[in-house]
Amino acid sequence: MGDLTPTRDRPGLHISKSSPEAPARGSAVCHCGASATATGDAQVRLLVQGWEANHGTAHAKGGSQ
């Protein structure tokens, strides 16, 4: 499998968790230029919530730019 980490050329949200005991890791890059990373299940959950609220599909719905 190729590298799924988002970049400015390939914006998006990527979450990984190698095992149930390992901490989740997440990264996000939006076409508007915003980017963020998170480590740990709780922090990744917040990253996903922020992405959904302010980037990703929110842009298509007229959300924050």
C-alpha positions as CSV (number, residue, x, y, z in Angstrom):
1,M,0.0,0.0,0.0
2,G,1.3,3.5,-0.8
3,D,1.8,6.4,1.5
4,L,-1.6,7.7,2.5
5,T,-0.4,10.7,4.4
6,P,-2.2,13.8,3.2
7,T,-0.2,16.6,1.5
8,R,-0.9,20.0,0.0
9,D,-1.1,18.2,-3.4
10,R,-3.3,15.5,-1.9
11,P,-5.4,17.0,0.9
12,G,-7.3,14.8,3.3
13,L,-7.5,13.1,6.6
14,H,-5.5,9.9,7.5
15,I,-5.9,7.9,10.7
16,S,-3.9,4.8,11.6
17,K,-3.7,2.4,14.5
18,S,-1.4,-0.5,14.2
19,S,-2.9,-2.6,17.0
20,P,-5.6,-2.2,19.7
21,E,-2.9,-1.5,22.2
22,A,-1.1,1.1,20.1
23,P,-2.0,4.8,20.2
24,A,-3.9,6.1,17.2
25,R,-2.1,8.6,14.9
26,G,-3.7,11.1,12.6
27,S,-2.8,13.8,10.1
28,A,-4.9,16.2,8.1
29,V,-4.1,18.7,5.4
30,C,-6.8,20.9,3.9
31,H,-6.8,22.5,0.5
32,C,-7.2,25.8,2.3
33,G,-3.7,25.4,3.8
34,A,-4.6,24.2,7.3
35,S,-2.8,21.2,8.6
36,A,-2.7,19.2,11.9
37,T,-1.4,16.0,13.4
38,A,-2.4,14.1,16.5
39,T,-1.2,11.1,18.6
40,G,-3.3,9.2,21.0
41,D,-6.9,8.0,20.7
42,A,-8.5,11.1,22.4
43,Q,-6.4,13.6,20.4
44,V,-7.1,11.8,17.1
45,R,-10.8,11.8,17.9
46,L,-10.6,15.6,18.4
47,L,-8.7,16.0,15.1
48,V,-11.4,14.1,13.2
49,Q,-14.1,16.3,14.9
50,G,-12.3,19.5,14.0
51,W,-11.7,18.3,10.4
52,E,-15.4,17.5,10.0
53,A,-16.5,20.8,11.6
54,N,-14.1,23.1,9.8
55,H,-12.6,21.4,6.7
56,G,-13.2,18.5,4.5
57,T,-16.9,18.2,3.9
58,A,-17.6,21.5,5.8
59,H,-16.0,23.4,2.8
60,A,-18.5,21.8,0.5
61,K,-21.3,22.9,2.8
62,G,-20.2,26.5,3.0
63,G,-18.3,26.0,6.3
64,S,-15.1,27.7,7.5
65,Q,-12.5,28.4,4.9
